[in-house]
Amino acid sequence: MAKPLVAVVGRPNVGKSTLFNAIVNKRISIVEDIPGVTRDRIYFDAEWLNREFTMIDTGGIEFITADSHVIPKMMRLQAQLAIEEADVILFVVDGKQGVVPADEEVANILRASGKPVILVVNKIDSVNQEANIYEFYNLGIGDPIGISAKNLMNLGDLLDDVVKHFPDGATTEDEEDTIHVALIGRPNVGKSSLTNALLGQDRVIVSDVAGTTRDSIDTHWTHDDQKFVLIDTAGMRRKAKIDAPVERYSIVRSLRSVDRADIVVLVLDGVDGVTEQDKKIAGYAHEAGKGIIIVVNKWDLVEKDDKTTLRYTEDIYDEMGFLRYAPILFASALTKQRIHRLADLIKFVSEQQHMRISTSVLNQVLSDAQNVNPVPSRSGRLPKIYYMTQASVKPPTFILFVNEPELIHFSYMRFLENRLRESFGFEGTPIRLILRGKKGNDDD
């Protein structure tokens, strides 16, 4: 289930980005940066009262208009997109400036939405300014909450109100044996065409225009008695190409689709090869612990010799070394070349994700590994690994009990991961290794 989405909206210069940063950067609660493509700081994961959610910042989009009484077209689109996607909307206004016509325009859109909207009066920096809040009742949004994002005042009360509006999680889930698969990748690599090829019919609109898919679309599909849900996601663009708010929301939809998926299919363009954006997309899925399959699409357009497949495989693994566990399928959605293999490959990766290894077998592998390559000492201190056990699946997660976690170098952790893969496979799935010391302190 995707995390609740909290969108921050409002006119320019009211403090939207300051509020966003205050929630996700300050140690009000445990905050984790979504890995990979989130470095542009459009969205962050946050947590409050043990409830995880995703914050999205619509700030930083400044539009100049000659008529301050008319809300700019792109600002209106921004608010409309927030209405469409968000579970909770934070409508930020300026407590020092008071109500202006642009606030009323945004309020009209939000008031009619039916979505939970919290009116946030920012820049209430002292008790003496609290009287400035009452004017905003005129917007008809409900009880305003006065805060100072800059000084971190009253943010706890605001977040208490936010989490009250989250869905209770009692949603109808698909059967446990259903595999949720998200097709991810840059625009125009053929994700929608691949979906249609798998289904054998045109269930998703396909266009040669990059970025046609704005929404993530779920399609139920059964193959050889195995149930799947295919999630065709909007393509993710590089930051420089994200000029309009609609593109920013397309990224969020794609990330939410990955969150809901068990396995992601990273679709590459066989002609273009691996790009920097492919690496970022793959990094997000990898760090999210999802099963990963790489499909090189448009393989029919590639000029080939007897070494082309091997050369492409090595190039992909060289560019994305962290995905050497991911199987690669060279295919063509247009000609249906090798498409029939994808369903079985997805099912195989799902089985690898769910694999459990007994503690006795794990520790035999650990003992053999240390005999071949003992744990090196660091600064004259000798690290010791006592034993290993599997804690969970999806992704397979293992706990190593050691004397001092800080003595175990990351290169040795990589060595142990490779030994696990050599012994058991775990193809298509990340592996998590957690170090646990005598005092219970963990380190990934």
N, C-alpha and C positions, 0 to 999 in steps of 0.2 A: 504494500500500500504506500502510495507517495506521501511524502510529508506535507502537512498543511502549508499553504503559501500565503505569506503576509506581504501585501504590496503597499508601498509608501507613495502616495500621490499628493498633488497640490501644485499650485503655481510656482514659478521660479522664485528663488531667494527667500523661501520661508523656513529653510532649515531641514529639508527632506534628507539630504545626504548626511548632514550632521547627526540627525536622529538615527539613520541607518548605521552609521559608524559607531555611534554610542552603544547600540544594541549588540552589534556583532564583534566589536573590537575590545570593549571594556570588559573587565572581569566581573560583570554583574552575574554571569552564569557561565557554564562551560560552553565555549564557542569553538567550532571547528570550521576551517576553510574547506569548502568543497574542493577536492583535488583537481588538477588538470586545467580545464579551460576557465576556471573561476578567477584567474589572476587579474582579469579586467574589472573585478569587484562589482559586477552588476548584481550578483547574488551570493549569499552566504548562508550556510546552515547555522542555526542557533538553537539554544535550549533554555527553557524556563520552566521551573517546577516539574522537571523530568519529562517535559513535553518538547519533542524536537520539531522544528519547523524551518522553512526556508524563507529568508527575507529577500525581497527584490526591491532594488532602488531605482525609481524612475527619475531620480534627480540628475542634475548635470546636463539636462537637455534644455538649453536656453533658446527661446524664440523671441524675436523682436517684432512687435506689431505697432503700427502707427495708431491703432485705436485700442487704448487700454481697457475699453469697456466691452470688448468682444474677445472671448477666449480664442486663442490661436487654434488653427485647424489641427496641428499636431498635438497640442496639449489635450484637445478633446479626444483624439484617437488614443492618446496615452491613458486617459481616464477610462475610456471604453474597454481597452484591453485589460486594464486592472479589474474591471467589473467581471469580464469574461473568465479570467483565470483564477483570481484570488479567492481564498477561503475567508480572509479577513482583510479589510482595507483600512489603512491609517490615512486619514485625510488631514494633512498638516496645514495649519494657517499661522499667520504672524501675529502674535499677541501684542506687539508694540505698534504695528501699523493699523491693526483693526480690520474690519470687514471691508473688502474691496469688491468691485463687480466681478472680477475673475473668480473670486472665491464662490460667489453666488452661482456662476455658470457651472463650476465643478460640482457644487452641492446639488444642483438640479439633476445632473446626470447620476450622481451617486444615490440620491434620495429615491429615485425611481427604480433602482436596480434590484432591491430586495436582498442585497448582500449585506452582511454585517459590516457596518462602517463605524469606526471610532474617530471622533473629532478631536484632534490633538492641537491644542493651542500652544505653540512653541514660543520661546523667548520670554517666558514668565520666570525671570531670574531672581525674584525676591517676593516676600509676602506682600509688600506694598503694591505689587503689580497684579495681584490676583483679581482685582476688580475689573481688569481688562478682559477677563474670560467671559463675562456675562453678555457682552455684545454678540458673541458668536451663537447664542441660542437662536438668534434670528435666522440662522441658516437652516433650521429645521432638521438637523441631523441627529439631535439628541443631546445628552449631557456632555459638554466639552470637558476634556481633561487638560489641565494646565501643567506644562512641563518646561524644563530648560534642558534641551539636548546638549548644549555646550557645557553646562555645569553638572549634568547627570542628575538633575533634580526630578523626583517623582516618576522615574522610569519604572521602578518596581510596581507601582500602582497601575501604570499603563500596561505593562506586560501581564499582570494579573488579569486585567480586563481582556487582553488579547486571547489568552489561552482558554478563557471561558467560552469563546465562540468556535473553538476547534471541533470538528466532527468527533464523535465519541469512539470511533473506530469500529463500531458494530456494523460493518458493511458486509454485503454478501460476496464472499470470495468464490472463485472457481474451485473445482475439485482439486484435491491435493496432488493428483497425478497429472494435472494440466501444467504444461511447460509454457511459461510466458517468455516470449522472444521479442526483443527490441532490435529493429534494424536501424543502425546508426551510421553516420558518415556525412561527408560534405555534401552540399547541394549538387544535384545533377550527376550523381555517380550511379544512379539506377536503383535506388531503394524501392521506390514504388513499382517499378517494372519487375523487380525481383519478387516482390510480394505477389503481384499478379501471376507471375510464372509459377510460383509455388501453388497458388490456388487454382490455376488453370482457367482463370476468368478475370475480367477487368473489374475487380472490386475496389480499386483505388484509382483515382484520376491520375493519369500519367501525362506529363508535358515535357517538351524539350527545354522549356524556360526554367532556369535554375531557381530553386526556392518555391516551387509550386505548392508543395505540401506545407501548409501553415500549422495544421493541427496534428496531433498524434492520434492515429486511427487504430482501434482495436478490431481485429478480425479473428473469429473463431474458425478453427481448421482441424480436421481429423485426418490422420495419415497412418494406415496400418494399425488401427485401433488406438493410436496415441493421440491424445488431445493437445492442441497447441492454441495459444493466443498470440497472433502476430501483431506487433505494435509498430506501425510504419511511422517513423518520426520525421519531423521537419529537419532539414539539413542545417548543420551548424557552420556559420561563416566566421572568418577571421574578424578580429575586432575592427580593423580598418574598414571592413565591408559592412559593419553593422551601423548604418546611418539612421535608420528609422526605428521608432519604438517597436513596431511590429516585428522587426528582426530580432530585437532583444528578447521579446517574449517567445519567439520561435526557439531560441536557445533554451529557455527555461522549460518549455514543453518537452524538449528532447531530453533534458536532464531528468525531469520527472518520469519520463518513460523508462529511462535506464534504471531509476530507483525501483520501478514496479516490475522490472524484468528479472527473470532467473538467468537468462543467457542473452548476450548481445551478439549480433552479427555485424561486424565492422565491414562495411562495404567500401572497397577501394576501386578506383578507376584504373583499369589495366593499362590505359594509354598514358595517364599522368604519373602513375606510380605513387609512392608514399610522399605526402606533403607534411609540412609542419602542423597544419591543422589536424591531419589524420592522427599524428602523434598525440596531440592534446586530447582529442576525442577518445583515443585508445587509453590514454593515461587516466582519464576520468573513470572509464568502465573498469579498468584494472584496479584502481584504488578503491572503487566501490565493491570489490570482491565478486564481480559478476563472472560467470562463465563466458568465454570469448571464442568466437570463430571468425576468421578472416576470410572474406570472399573477395577475390579479385574479379570484378565484373568487366564486361566488354572484352573478354579474352578473345573473342572472334575478330577483334580489330587489331590485335597485336601480331606483328610479323614474327614468326617463330622458326627456330631450328631445334635440333635435338637437345640443346642445353638451355633453352629459354626458360623452361619451368624451374629448373634448378637455380639459374641465375636470379630470377625474380624472387624465389624463396629466400635465398641468401641476402638479397638486397632488402627485403622486408624485415628480416630478423636483424640485419645490421642497423637499420634505421630505428627499429623498435625492439631493442634487446630484451626489454622487460616482458615481451610477449612471445618469447621462444617456446612457451608451452602451448600456444594457440595453434590449432590446425589451420591449414590454408587450403581453400578450395578455389580452383581456377574455373570460372564459369562464364556463361553468357545468358543474361535474362532474355535477350532478344531471340537467340536461336535455341534456348532451353538446354544448352550444353552443360552437362553435369548437374543441372538443377535438382534432379531426382535424388542426388546423394545428400543434399543438405538436411532433409528431415532426419535421416538416420544418424547423421553427424551431430545434430542437435540433441537427439536422444542419447547418443553415446556420451557427449559432454555432460549432460544432466546426470548420468550414472556416475561419471567421474567426480562430479561435485558432491554426490551423496555417499561416496565411498568411506567406510569406516575401517580402521586398522586396529587390531587388538593391541593392548599395551605391551604384552610380551613380545609380539612380533616387532613392534616399533623399537623396543629397547635392544633387540638383537641387531636391527639395522643401525641403531645409534652406536652400539658397541663396535660393530664392524667398521663404521665410519671413523671412529676415534682411533682404532688400531691402524687404519690406513693413513690417517692424517690427524694426529693428536692436536688438541686445542692449544694454540701457541700462547705462551705467557706474554704478559704486557707489563712493562715497567718492573720487571722482576717478580711479579705476582702471578701465581698459577691459577687460572680459572678451572673450575670443575663442573661438569655436567653430570648430575646424578641419575636422572631418568627423564623420559618423555612420555606424554600421554596425549590422546586426541580429545579436544574439548568440544568441537562442534563440526558441522558440515556447512557447505554453501556460504563461504568457501571452507575447505578443510582447514581446521585450525588446531595447532599443536602447542602444548605448553612444555617448555623445557625447564626443569628445576635445576638451578645452579647455585654456586656459592655467592658469586658477585656478578650480576648482569652486566655491569659496565666493563668487565674484563673480556667479554665475548665480542670480538670484532665482527662487523657486518659481513666481511668476506667469508668468515667461517659459517655464518648463518646461511649465506648463499650456497656454500658447499653442502651443508646439511639439506637444504631444499633440493639441490640437485640429486643427492643420494636418495631422498624420498621419491623423487620422480623416476629415477632409474629403477627403484625397487617396486613401485606400485603404479606408475603411470601418471595419474592426475592430469591427464591431457585436457587442455581447454579451460582449466580452472586455476586461479591464483591459489597460493598456499600461504597461510599466515603462521608465523613462528613467534611465540611469545616467551620471553625469558622471565622466570619468576625466581627471585632470590629468597634467601632464608627469611627475610623480613616481609616477604609478600609483595615487594615492589616489582612492577612489571615494566618490560621494555620490549617494544616491537623490533 
